[in-house]
Amino acid sequence: MTLQTVADRVGVSRMTVSNAFSRPDQLSAALRDKILAAADELGYVGPDPAARALARGSSGAVGVLFTESIGTAFRDPVAAAFFGALAEGLSEHGVAITLLPESKAGQHVAARDVAMDAALVYACPPHASAVQWLVRRRLPLVYVDQEPPEGVSSVLLDEETGGRLAAEHVLALGHRRVALFTTNWLRGGNAWADDAATAGVGVVARGRVDGAYAALAAAGAEVSAYEAHDNDERYVPDAARELLAGDEPPTAVLCFSDLMAAAVIQAATERGLRVPEDLSVVGFDDSVLARTTEPPLTTVRQDFDAKGRLAADALLAAIDRVRAGQAAEPTQQRIPVELVVRESTGPAPR
């Protein structure tokens, strides 16, 4: 079944049939409806997508690169909320998302081989081979939750303010023995940081630690930091138990994420510590998890919808400039955060 088959049935040209699928604004509504009805009757589903993409020089899709497996992102409520907003923002303009695993599958390298008009790089190590392939392809790129290279657009949270707000909250409650619970994927496992001031790896972890540590140090607090290998259930529960295992555990823990904060609450319960009477816990993100822990989490809220839509806008703008033959105009967006106080924090124990 071909374009010509439908054209012969309706008595129009092949181009008119093609326009009914690809450029509906070129036809009257009545003629388009007639052509689509004939195509449906004949079992014709439209021009071949690969041929259409080749003809117009556009795939109609953007790639999204993850740090690890695609499944990991969908199990993470924070990533899932962000990607939902991103997909909505792109779909309104008829742009689809192609998910790109960072890892290689045999001879197939998604970042090298998949057709796309632009790509979003989400929290990936800058040295990752998939990132390098995207750069070498000269695709328009947008970085999210990581510092972009020169000339690339980015969407970041105000991480330092988030860390500072969390620290100021527990300081106001009288806490002076505070632990930072963060991530360091350069480590082979979980461990105490050599220096709390420099704990964490990457723009997100470092920003949150910097903001919190500056406020805590200025107040004369005793600050320690524990680093989990990654913000993942494979590492976080054991790390949370180790953080609280000493003879004098902290009276407050400021966590990289709500996932890590929930693990600290569980570890505290196992040890016989009450939250917040014996231990105050602050998360980060205000994901669904923050409202389902017991007690509900005090946390730093990020606007997932704003982050997703700003990333979509940046991708669409970059694609439009390429199509128009214009030079790139990278933008750097920084989204504000706010502290949400719930029941997981209280006055420091006497």
C-alpha positions as CSV (number, residue, x, y, z in Angstrom):
1,M,0.0,0.0,0.0
2,T,1.5,3.3,-1.1
3,L,0.8,7.0,-1.4
4,Q,-0.1,6.4,-5.1
5,T,-2.7,3.8,-4.1
6,V,-4.5,6.4,-1.9
7,A,-4.0,9.2,-4.5
8,D,-5.7,7.0,-7.2
9,R,-8.6,6.2,-4.9
10,V,-9.3,9.9,-4.1
11,G,-8.3,11.3,-7.5
12,V,-5.5,13.6,-6.2
13,S,-1.7,13.8,-6.5
14,R,0.8,11.9,-4.4
15,M,1.9,15.2,-2.9
16,T,-1.6,16.1,-1.8
17,V,-1.8,12.7,0.0
18,S,1.6,13.4,1.6
19,N,0.4,16.8,2.7
20,A,-2.6,15.3,4.4
21,F,-0.3,13.4,6.7
22,S,2.7,15.8,7.0
23,R,1.4,19.3,6.2
24,P,-2.3,19.4,7.0
25,D,-2.4,23.2,6.9
26,Q,-1.9,23.0,3.1
27,L,-5.3,21.4,2.6
28,S,-8.9,22.1,3.4
29,A,-10.4,20.2,6.3
30,A,-12.9,18.5,4.0
31,L,-10.2,17.2,1.6
32,R,-7.9,16.1,4.3
33,D,-10.7,14.1,6.0
34,K,-11.6,12.5,2.7
35,I,-7.9,11.4,2.1
36,L,-7.5,10.1,5.6
37,A,-10.8,8.2,5.4
38,A,-9.6,6.5,2.1
39,A,-6.2,5.7,3.7
40,D,-7.9,4.1,6.6
41,E,-10.2,2.1,4.4
42,L,-7.2,0.9,2.3
43,G,-5.1,0.1,5.4
44,Y,-2.4,2.8,4.6
45,V,-0.8,4.2,7.8
46,G,1.1,7.1,6.2
47,P,4.6,7.9,4.7
48,D,7.5,5.9,6.1
49,P,8.8,7.8,9.1
50,A,12.5,7.3,8.2
51,A,11.9,8.6,4.7
52,R,10.0,11.6,6.0
53,A,12.8,12.4,8.5
54,L,15.4,12.2,5.7
55,A,13.4,14.4,3.4
56,R,12.9,17.2,6.0
57,G,16.2,16.8,7.7
58,S,14.7,16.3,11.1
59,S,13.8,13.3,13.3
60,G,11.2,15.1,15.3
61,A,12.8,13.7,18.5
62,V,15.3,14.7,21.2
63,G,17.5,12.3,23.0
64,V,17.7,12.1,26.8
65,L,20.9,10.7,28.2
66,F,20.8,9.0,31.7
67,T,23.7,8.3,34.0
68,E,23.0,4.6,34.3
69,S,20.2,2.3,33.0
70,I,16.9,3.8,31.8
71,G,15.1,1.7,34.4
72,T,17.0,3.4,37.2
73,A,15.5,6.8,36.3
74,F,12.0,5.6,36.3
75,R,12.4,4.0,39.7
76,D,13.7,7.4,41.0
77,P,10.6,9.6,41.9
78,V,12.6,12.8,41.4
79,A,13.8,11.8,37.9
80,A,10.4,10.5,36.9
81,A,8.7,13.8,38.0
82,F,11.2,15.8,36.0
83,F,11.0,13.7,32.8
84,G,7.2,13.8,33.0
85,A,7.2,17.6,32.9
86,L,9.9,17.5,30.1
87,A,7.8,15.1,28.0
88,E,4.7,17.3,28.4
89,G,6.6,20.4,27.3
90,L,8.0,18.8,24.2
91,S,4.9,16.9,23.2
92,E,3.0,20.2,23.0
93,H,5.2,21.0,20.0
94,G,5.0,17.6,18.4
95,V,8.5,16.5,19.6
96,A,9.1,13.0,20.9
97,I,11.6,11.8,23.5
98,T,14.2,9.1,22.7
99,L,15.7,7.5,25.8
100,L,19.4,7.0,25.6
101,P,21.2,4.6,28.0
102,E,24.7,5.6,28.8
103,S,26.0,2.1,28.4
104,K,26.9,0.3,25.2
105,A,25.0,-2.7,24.0
106,G,27.2,-4.8,21.8
107,Q,28.2,-2.7,18.8
108,H,25.2,-0.3,19.3
109,V,26.0,3.0,21.0
110,A,22.7,4.9,21.4
111,A,24.3,8.3,21.7
112,R,26.2,7.7,18.5
113,D,23.6,5.8,16.4
114,V,20.1,7.1,17.2
115,A,18.6,9.8,15.1
116,M,17.7,13.0,17.1
117,D,17.6,16.7,16.6
118,A,19.1,17.6,20.0
119,A,19.9,16.0,23.3
120,L,19.4,16.5,27.0
121,V,22.2,15.4,29.3
122,Y,20.9,14.5,32.8
123,A,23.4,14.2,35.7
124,C,26.1,12.3,33.7
125,P,29.8,12.4,34.5
126,P,31.4,14.7,31.9
127,H,33.9,12.1,30.9
128,A,31.2,9.5,30.0
129,S,31.7,8.2,26.5
130,A,28.0,8.8,25.6
131,V,28.4,12.5,26.4
132,Q,31.5,12.7,24.2
133,W,29.6,11.1,21.3
134,L,26.8,13.7,21.6
135,V,29.4,16.5,21.6
136,R,31.2,15.0,18.6
137,R,27.9,14.9,16.7
138,R,27.6,18.7,17.2
139,L,24.0,18.3,18.4
140,P,22.3,21.1,20.3
141,L,22.7,20.1,24.0
142,V,21.0,21.1,27.2
143,Y,22.5,20.1,30.5
144,V,20.3,19.5,33.6
145,D,21.6,19.1,37.2
146,Q,25.2,19.5,36.1
147,E,27.6,22.3,35.1
148,P,27.6,22.6,31.3
149,P,30.6,23.1,29.1
150,E,31.1,26.6,27.6
151,G,28.5,27.4,25.0
152,V,25.8,24.9,26.2
153,S,22.5,25.7,27.8
154,S,21.7,24.5,31.3
155,V,18.9,24.2,33.8
156,L,20.1,24.0,37.5
157,L,18.6,24.4,40.9
158,D,19.8,26.9,43.4
159,E,21.5,24.1,45.3
160,E,23.5,26.3,47.7
161,T,20.4,28.2,48.9
162,G,18.7,24.8,49.5
163,G,21.6,23.6,51.6
164,R,21.7,26.9,53.5
165,L,18.0,26.8,54.2
166,A,18.2,23.3,55.7
167,A,21.2,24.3,57.9
168,E,19.6,27.5,59.1
169,H,16.5,25.5,60.1
170,V,18.2,23.0,62.3
171,L,20.5,25.7,63.8
172,A,17.4,27.7,64.8
173,L,16.2,24.6,66.6
174,G,19.4,24.5,68.6
175,H,21.3,21.7,66.8
176,R,25.1,22.0,67.0
177,R,26.1,18.4,66.1
178,V,25.1,18.0,62.5
179,A,25.9,15.4,59.8
180,L,25.7,16.0,56.1
181,F,24.6,12.8,54.2
182,T,25.6,13.1,50.6
183,T,26.9,11.2,47.5
184,N,30.3,10.5,46.0
185,W,30.2,8.2,42.9
186,L,34.1,8.4,42.7
187,R,34.3,6.2,45.9
188,G,34.1,2.5,45.5
189,G,31.6,2.3,48.4
190,N,30.3,4.2,51.4
191,A,32.6,6.0,53.8
192,W,33.0,9.1,56.1
193,A,34.3,12.1,54.2
194,D,37.8,13.2,55.1
195,D,36.6,16.8,55.2
196,A,33.0,17.8,55.5
197,A,33.7,21.1,53.8
198,T,34.6,19.3,50.5
199,A,32.2,16.3,50.7
200,G,30.2,15.2,47.7
201,V,31.0,15.1,44.0
202,G,29.2,16.9,41.1
203,V,27.5,20.3,40.9
204,V,24.4,19.1,42.8
205,A,26.0,17.4,45.8
206,R,28.7,20.0,46.1
207,G,26.3,22.9,45.9
208,R,24.1,21.5,48.7
209,V,27.1,20.7,50.9
210,D,28.6,24.2,50.3
211,G,25.4,26.0,51.2
212,A,24.9,23.9,54.4
213,Y,28.5,23.8,55.5
214,A,28.9,27.6,55.2
215,A,25.9,28.2,57.5
216,L,26.9,25.5,60.0
217,A,30.5,26.5,60.2
218,A,29.6,30.2,60.7
219,A,27.4,29.2,63.7
220,G,30.3,27.1,65.3
221,A,28.5,23.8,64.7
222,E,30.3,20.4,64.8
223,V,29.9,19.2,61.3
224,S,30.7,15.7,59.8
225,A,29.8,14.2,56.4
226,Y,29.1,10.7,55.3
227,E,29.2,9.8,51.6
228,A,27.1,7.1,50.0
229,H,28.4,5.8,46.7
230,D,25.2,6.9,45.0
231,N,21.7,8.0,45.7
232,D,20.4,4.5,45.2
233,E,18.7,1.9,47.3
234,R,21.6,-0.4,46.7
235,Y,23.9,1.8,48.8
236,V,21.8,4.2,50.9
237,P,20.3,2.0,53.7
238,D,23.7,0.6,54.7
239,A,25.2,4.1,54.6
240,A,22.5,5.5,56.8
241,R,23.1,2.8,59.4
242,E,26.8,3.5,59.4
243,L,26.2,7.2,59.8
244,L,24.2,6.6,63.0
245,A,26.4,3.8,64.3
246,G,28.8,5.8,66.5
247,D,28.6,6.3,70.3
248,E,27.6,10.0,69.8
249,P,25.4,10.2,66.7
250,P,24.5,13.6,65.3
251,T,21.4,15.3,66.6
252,A,20.5,16.4,63.0
253,V,21.2,15.0,59.6
254,L,20.9,17.1,56.4
255,C,20.4,14.7,53.4
256,F,21.1,14.9,49.7
257,S,17.7,13.6,48.9
258,D,14.4,12.5,50.3
259,L,15.4,8.9,49.6
260,M,18.4,9.3,51.8
261,A,16.4,11.0,54.5
262,A,13.9,8.2,54.6
263,A,16.7,5.7,55.0
264,V,18.1,7.8,58.0
265,I,14.6,7.6,59.6
266,Q,14.6,3.9,59.2
267,A,18.1,3.5,60.5
268,A,17.2,5.7,63.5
269,T,14.2,3.5,64.3
270,E,16.3,0.4,64.1
271,R,18.7,1.9,66.6
272,G,15.9,3.1,69.0
273,L,16.3,6.8,68.2
274,R,13.1,8.8,68.0
275,V,12.5,11.3,65.1
276,P,12.4,14.2,65.8
277,E,12.8,13.9,69.6
278,D,16.3,12.4,69.4
279,L,17.2,13.1,65.8
280,S,16.1,15.7,63.3
281,V,16.2,14.8,59.6
282,V,15.9,17.0,56.6
283,G,15.5,15.8,53.0
284,F,15.8,17.5,49.6
285,D,13.4,17.5,46.7
286,D,9.9,17.2,48.3
287,S,9.2,14.1,46.2
288,V,6.2,11.9,46.9
289,L,8.4,10.0,49.4
290,A,8.6,13.1,51.6
291,R,4.9,12.9,52.4
292,T,4.7,9.2,53.0
293,T,7.5,8.7,55.5
294,E,6.7,8.5,59.2
295,P,7.0,11.2,60.4
296,P,6.6,13.2,57.2
297,L,9.8,14.9,56.0
298,T,11.0,18.4,56.5
299,T,12.6,18.9,53.1
300,V,13.8,21.4,50.5
301,R,11.3,21.6,47.6
302,Q,12.3,21.8,44.0
303,D,9.8,22.7,41.3
304,F,9.9,19.6,39.0
305,D,7.4,21.1,36.6
306,A,9.3,24.3,36.1
307,K,12.6,22.4,35.6
308,G,11.1,20.1,33.0
309,R,9.4,22.9,31.1
310,L,12.5,25.1,31.1
311,A,14.6,22.2,29.8
312,A,12.0,21.6,27.0
313,D,12.0,25.3,26.1
314,A,15.8,25.3,25.9
315,L,15.8,22.3,23.7
316,L,13.2,23.7,21.3
317,A,14.9,27.0,21.1
318,A,18.3,25.3,20.3
319,I,16.6,23.2,17.6
320,D,14.9,26.3,16.0
321,R,18.2,28.2,15.9
322,V,19.9,25.3,14.1
323,R,17.1,25.1,11.5
324,A,17.3,28.8,10.9
325,G,21.0,28.6,10.4
326,Q,21.7,30.9,13.4
327,A,24.5,30.7,16.0
328,A,23.8,29.1,19.3
329,E,22.6,31.4,22.1
330,P,23.1,29.3,25.3
331,T,21.0,30.2,28.4
332,Q,21.7,29.4,32.0
333,Q,18.5,28.9,34.1
334,R,18.6,28.6,37.9
335,I,15.4,27.6,39.6
336,P,14.7,28.8,43.2
337,V,14.0,26.3,46.0
338,E,12.1,26.6,49.3
339,L,12.1,24.9,52.7
340,V,9.0,22.9,53.6
341,V,8.8,22.2,57.4
342,R,7.0,19.0,58.5
343,E,7.3,16.7,61.5
344,S,10.8,15.2,61.0
345,T,12.6,18.1,62.7
346,G,12.3,19.4,66.2
347,P,14.3,21.1,69.0
348,A,17.8,19.6,69.7
349,P,17.7,17.1,72.5
350,R,19.1,18.4,75.9
